[in-house]
Amino acid sequence: MLTYPAINPVAISLGPLQVHWYGLTYLVGFALAWWLARQRAHRIGLTKEQIGDLLFYTALGVILGGRFGYALFYHFDRVLADPLWLFKVWEGGMAFHGGFIGVALAVWFFARKHKVNWIELGDFVAPFTPLGLGLGRIGNFINGELWGRVTDSPWGMVFPGAGLDPRHPSQLYQFALEGLVLFALLWWFSKQPRPAGSVSGLFLIGYGLFRFLVEFTREPDAHLGLLLGGLSMGQLLSLPMIILGLGLMVFSYRRAAKAS
């Protein structure tokens, strides 16, 4: 069993002002995405200044979509009982699948405003997305939240507030797969010209598959438990992503074949 590194979730404390590691991980993720996107801006005909605008739109999509998705997918009953809770973002609660929808809408809005092809812009954005995802999981790990299921593996950890049994550090699994591996895969795949939509399709397949697999080691939400077919909510939400990604890949390559 490994010892969980009890890191103070507060990185900087200046009187009443507290800066949490969780927030800093997202800031670093956005900063890396902004820097890398500027290096590739010419590919899609955007200026480096427009990349800043794109980052602003996608950040809004992540925050608003993530919050609304968390409320809709995981705590809809609480929203019905107290609609104002939806806006209490300081209490925490974000969901990737909601954030994904938010980013997709933000990309669509930006594409319309700047007269850029929406699907091609999605392909441009997709390789940078795992950076924020992976770093966000590091934030979850530091916070000691979203821990894994009980395990007897030698790398199990006892998380504060999760009982005395060692658990999978599933946040680190997600950091490795949804962050590092997915970023490397998409960066490599997108280095060469690909059919429009194929990079986005690969992102959907990769994230959906990695999330589906890691969920077998992640503790289900206490108030939801396992749902249809013994699957978690995260797995049920990932299945449509995989199907959509496969469909988008097939459609992209067939359309490219017909055009040639």
C-alpha positions in Angstrom: 0.0 0.0 0.0 1.2 3.5 -0.9 0.9 6.5 1.4 -1.4 9.2 0.2 0.5 12.4 0.1 -1.6 14.8 2.2 -1.1 18.0 0.3 -2.8 21.1 1.4 -5.5 21.9 -1.2 -4.8 25.6 -0.7 -1.7 26.6 -2.6 -1.6 30.2 -1.6 -3.4 31.9 1.3 -3.3 35.7 1.6 -5.7 36.6 4.4 -9.2 35.8 3.3 -8.0 35.1 -0.2 -7.3 31.4 -0.9 -6.0 30.0 -4.2 -6.6 26.3 -4.5 -4.4 23.8 -6.4 -7.5 22.6 -8.2 -8.0 26.1 -9.8 -4.3 26.4 -10.6 -4.3 23.1 -12.4 -7.0 24.4 -14.8 -5.1 27.6 -15.3 -2.0 25.8 -16.2 -4.0 23.6 -18.6 -5.5 26.6 -20.3 -2.1 28.3 -20.5 -0.5 25.3 -22.2 -3.4 24.9 -24.6 -3.2 28.6 -25.5 0.6 28.4 -26.1 0.3 25.3 -28.3 -2.7 26.6 -30.2 -0.8 29.7 -31.1 1.9 27.5 -32.7 -0.7 25.9 -34.9 -3.0 28.9 -35.5 -1.9 29.2 -39.2 -3.3 25.8 -40.0 -6.9 27.0 -39.7 -6.3 30.6 -40.7 -6.6 32.1 -37.3 -4.5 34.9 -36.0 -2.6 34.5 -32.7 -4.9 37.2 -31.3 -8.0 35.2 -32.2 -6.6 32.2 -30.3 -7.0 34.3 -27.1 -10.7 34.8 -28.0 -11.1 31.1 -28.7 -9.6 30.3 -25.3 -12.1 32.7 -23.6 -15.1 31.0 -25.3 -13.9 27.5 -24.5 -13.1 28.4 -20.9 -16.7 29.7 -20.6 -17.9 26.4 -22.2 -15.9 24.3 -19.7 -17.2 26.2 -16.6 -20.8 26.7 -17.6 -21.2 23.4 -19.3 -19.3 21.5 -16.6 -21.5 23.0 -13.9 -24.8 22.5 -15.7 -23.8 19.0 -16.7 -22.9 18.1 -13.1 -26.3 19.4 -11.9 -28.3 17.7 -14.7 -26.5 14.3 -14.8 -25.6 13.9 -11.1 -27.8 16.1 -8.9 -31.0 16.9 -10.9 -33.1 16.2 -7.8 -31.2 18.9 -5.9 -31.7 21.4 -8.6 -35.5 20.7 -8.5 -35.5 21.2 -4.8 -33.3 24.3 -4.8 -32.8 25.9 -8.3 -30.4 28.5 -6.9 -28.0 25.8 -5.9 -27.1 25.5 -9.6 -25.3 28.9 -9.3 -23.4 28.1 -6.1 -20.2 27.2 -7.9 -18.1 27.8 -4.8 -19.6 24.6 -3.4 -17.8 22.6 -6.2 -19.1 20.2 -8.7 -18.1 19.9 -12.3 -18.8 17.1 -14.9 -16.7 16.5 -17.9 -19.6 15.4 -20.2 -21.3 18.7 -19.5 -18.1 20.6 -20.1 -17.7 18.8 -23.4 -21.1 19.9 -24.5 -20.3 23.5 -23.4 -17.0 23.5 -25.3 -18.8 22.1 -28.4 -21.3 25.0 -28.3 -18.6 27.5 -27.7 -16.6 26.3 -30.7 -19.8 26.4 -32.8 -20.4 30.0 -31.7 -16.8 31.1 -32.3 -16.9 29.4 -35.7 -20.0 31.3 -36.8 -18.7 34.6 -35.5 -15.3 34.3 -37.3 -16.7 32.4 -40.3 -14.5 29.3 -39.7 -15.6 25.7 -40.5 -17.1 24.3 -37.3 -15.9 20.7 -37.8 -12.4 21.8 -38.7 -12.2 24.1 -35.7 -13.3 21.2 -33.5 -10.4 19.2 -35.0 -8.1 22.1 -34.1 -9.3 22.3 -30.5 -9.4 18.5 -29.8 -5.7 17.8 -29.3 -5.4 20.5 -26.6 -8.3 19.4 -24.6 -6.6 16.5 -22.7 -4.1 18.9 -21.2 -6.8 20.5 -19.0 -8.5 17.1 -18.4 -5.3 15.5 -17.1 -4.3 18.4 -15.0 -7.8 18.7 -13.5 -7.4 15.1 -12.4 -4.2 16.0 -10.5 -6.4 18.7 -8.8 -8.9 16.0 -7.8 -6.1 13.9 -6.4 -4.7 16.8 -4.3 -8.2 17.5 -3.1 -8.6 13.8 -2.1 -11.8 13.5 -4.0 -13.3 11.2 -6.7 -11.2 8.3 -5.3 -11.3 4.7 -6.5 -12.9 1.5 -5.3 -11.4 -0.6 -2.5 -8.4 -2.7 -3.8 -5.7 -5.0 -2.4 -3.2 -3.9 -5.1 0.2 -2.7 -3.8 -0.4 0.8 -5.1 -3.7 1.3 -3.2 -4.0 4.4 -1.0 -6.1 5.3 2.0 -7.8 8.6 1.2 -9.0 10.9 3.9 -12.7 10.7 4.4 -12.9 7.4 2.4 -12.6 4.9 5.3 -9.6 2.8 6.3 -9.5 0.5 3.3 -6.9 1.2 0.5 -8.4 2.4 -2.7 -7.4 2.7 -6.4 -5.9 6.2 -7.1 -8.3 6.4 -10.0 -7.6 10.1 -10.4 -4.0 9.2 -11.4 -5.3 6.6 -13.8 -7.4 9.3 -15.5 -4.5 11.7 -15.5 -2.4 9.1 -17.3 -5.0 7.9 -19.8 -7.3 10.9 -20.4 -4.4 13.3 -20.1 -1.0 12.1 -21.2 -1.9 9.2 -23.4 -4.8 10.9 -25.1 -2.8 14.1 -25.7 0.1 12.2 -27.2 -2.2 10.2 -29.4 -4.2 13.2 -30.7 -1.0 15.3 -31.1 0.6 12.6 -33.2 -2.6 12.0 -35.3 -3.2 15.6 -36.0 0.4 16.4 -37.1 -0.5 15.2 -40.6 -3.5 16.4 -42.7 -6.6 14.3 -41.8 -10.2 14.2 -43.1 -12.3 16.9 -41.5 -13.9 15.5 -38.4 -11.5 12.6 -37.9 -9.5 14.2 -35.1 -12.6 15.1 -33.2 -13.8 11.5 -33.8 -10.6 10.1 -32.4 -10.9 12.3 -29.3 -14.5 11.1 -28.7 -13.4 7.4 -29.0 -10.3 7.8 -27.0 -11.8 9.8 -24.1 -15.0 7.6 -24.0 -13.0 4.4 -24.0 -10.4 5.5 -21.4 -13.2 6.9 -19.1 -15.3 3.8 -19.5 -12.4 1.5 -18.5 -11.2 3.7 -15.5 -14.7 3.8 -14.2 -14.3 0.1 -13.3 -11.8 1.2 -10.6 -13.5 4.4 -9.6 -16.0 4.6 -6.7 -19.5 5.3 -8.1 -21.3 8.4 -6.8 -22.8 7.4 -3.4 -26.2 8.8 -4.2 -26.4 7.1 -7.6 -24.4 3.8 -7.2 -24.3 1.5 -10.2 -27.1 2.0 -12.7 -28.2 0.2 -15.9 -26.4 -3.1 -16.4 -24.2 -2.5 -13.4 -22.5 0.5 -15.1 -21.8 3.9 -13.5 -23.2 7.2 -14.7 -19.7 8.0 -16.1 -19.8 4.8 -18.2 -23.3 5.4 -19.4 -22.4 8.9 -20.5 -19.2 7.7 -22.2 -20.9 5.1 -24.4 -22.6 7.7 -26.6 -19.3 9.4 -27.0 -17.6 6.3 -28.3 -20.5 5.6 -30.7 -20.6 9.2 -32.0 -16.8 9.1 -32.4 -16.8 5.9 -34.4 -19.6 7.3 -36.6 -17.8 10.5 -37.1 -14.6 8.7 -38.1 -16.4 6.5 -40.6 -18.3 9.5 -42.1 -15.1 11.6 -42.3 -13.0 9.0 -44.2 -15.9 8.0 -46.5 -16.5 11.6 -47.4 -12.8 12.1 -48.1 -12.7 9.0 -50.2 -15.6 10.2 -52.3 -14.0 13.6 -52.7 -10.8 12.1 -54.1 
